[in-house]
Amino acid sequence: MKKLLLLAAFLMTTLVSMDAQRFAVVDIEYILNRMPEYEQAQTQLDQQAAIWRQEIAQRYDEIKGLYNKYQAEQVLLSDAEKTEKEDMIVEKERVVREMQKQKFGADGELFSMRQELVSPVQDRLYAAIEDHANQRGYDFIFDKGGSVSIIFANPEYDVTDQIMAKLKIK
């Protein structure tokens, strides 16, 4: 009986405190995709990534050509020459894989470039959201377009348009 009474008291306290909290939702992806500086950063990143992909593809094509040449000449080569050519092809593959990792890896140049170009835009957006939350007294603002699973959001609590107006985005 005491446990039931304690549980009821806890639930009532939780419900009362939840009632006092204010929250809103915002679609960060929607806003970012309408910010010209974000679009420019994305274009720049896409262009650089395409250049690097093309360079890597050319190197793989070169390696494929060397391998095909090796396959054709293999019967004419001594064991030492075969080993030398195989080692050269393997080394070239290693170099290209390393280049791929250097450009596109988790700590690669593309990641660094993305941080450099996109972070200031995101920081500006987050500052606007924080400012809006402080001005309006929100306790929580959830991103309805992000990875947080929001199954339903009443449009009354969606402050996306207000954030966009604060950032002067149409």
N, C-alpha and C positions, 0 to 999 in steps of 0.2 A: 504494500500500500504506500509506504514511504517512497519507494522507488518511482511509483507511478506519479505521485505528487511532485517529486523532484523533476521528473521528466516533463510534466505539464508546465511547471514553473520555468524550466529552461526553454521550452518551446515558445512560451509567451514572451519571455525576455528577448529571444532571438527575433521573433516576429515584430515586436515593438521597435527593436533597434534597426531592423531591415526597413521598416516603414520610414524611418528618418533619413535613410540613405537616398541620395539622388544619383541617377545614372543616365547615360545617353549612349547612343551608338553612332559610329562614323565609318564611312567607307574610305579607308586610306588609299587603297589601290585606285579607286575612282578619281580621287582628288589628284594623286600623283600623275595619273595618265592625262590630266588636263593642265598640268603645270608645264609651260614651255621649256623651262630649264631642265626639267626631268626628261622631257622628250628629246631635247638636244643631247643630254648625257647618254641616253639610251642609244641614240643614233650613232654617236661617237664610239660607244662601246661595241655596237654591232659592226661598225666599219672596221675597227681594229681587229676584232675577233675574226672577221672574214679574211683579212689580210694574213693573219697568222695561220688560219685553217688552210688557206691556199698554199702558203709556204710549206707547211707540214705535208700536205698532199703531194706537192712537187717532189719533196725529198723521199716520200714513200714510193712514188713512181720511179724515181732514180734507182732506189734500192731494188724495186721489182725488175727493172731493166738489167741491173747488175746480176741479179739472181738468174734471170732467164739466160743471160749470156754465159754465166757459169754453168748452167745446166747443159747448154749446147756444147761447150768446150770441155766439159768434165772428163770425157773419155780420152782426151788428148793430153791432159795434165798429169804431172807426177803427183805423188801423195803429198809432198811438201807444198807444191803449188796449190793443190786442192785445199789443204789446211789454211794456207795463207789467204786465199780468196774467201773461204768460208768465214774466217776470223774477221776479214775486212767487212763483209756483209753484216755479220752479227754486230760489229762495232758501230757501223753506220745506223743500224736499227736502234741500238742502245742510245746513240746520240739523239736520234729523232724522238724517241720516247721520252728522253730527258727534257728535250725542248718542249714537247707537248705538256709535260708536267710543269715546267717552268712558266709556260704561258697560261695554261688552263687549270692547273692544280688548285687545291684548296687555298694555298698561300701564294698562288701564281700572280703574274703581272695583271691578268684580267681582273682578278679579285681586288688587287690593290688599286687599279684604275677605277673600278666600280666604287670602291670606298671613297676615293678622292673626288669623283664627279657626283655621286649620288648622295653621299652623306650630308653635304651642306643643304641639299634640297629637302631631305628627310628631316634634318634638324629644324629647318624653318617651319615645316609642317607640324612637327611635334610641339614646337614652341607655341604655335598658333592654337593647337588643341589644348595645351596646358593653360594658356592664357584664357581661352574660352571657358574651360572647366573652372578656373579660379573666379572668373567674373560671374559665372552663373551658379556657382556653388555645387558643382557636380562632385560626387565622391568617386565615381568610376565612369570612364568612357571606354567602351569596347569597340574593337575594329570588326565590323560585320563582314568585311571583305577579306579578312586575313585568315589565319589558321585557327583562330578561336572559333569553336563551333557554336554559332548562335542559330538556333532552329527558327526562331521567330523574333522579330523586333518590331514593335509598334512604331509606325512612322512618326508618331508624336515625339518619340525620343531620339529620332535621327537628326543629328546636328551637322551632317555633311555639308549642306548648303550654307549654313552659317559659317563654318570653317572656311569654305571656298570664298565667301564674301569677305572674310577677314584677310584672306590672302590675295584678294582682288582677282579671282579666277572666275571666268564665265562658264 
